[in-house]
Amino acid sequence: LFLKMFKPHLNEMGMDVTESIHLQNWPETDKTKIDSKLEEEMRFVRDLIESIRALKEEN
């Protein structure tokens, strides 16, 4: 499904495809796999990187 967005013509070649992936529903999120602590840590890292880039741009 993911590759279909980037190379649509390749993913259906040679495959027994009855319907285009473009007509499929997006997969449902498995809420049990969401790690809130990890998301918070990544938010911190993104904010830190953004701050560092802003400081570098000032100098």
TAGIRA-V940670 format. One record per helix or strand of 2 or more residues. SS is the DSSP state (alpha for helix, beta for strand). FROM is the first residue (numbers start at 1). TO is the last residue. Records with the same first field share a line. If there is no record, write none. Layout:
SS->FROM-TO, FROM-TO
This chain:
alpha->3-5, 8-11, 21-23, 31-33, 36-58
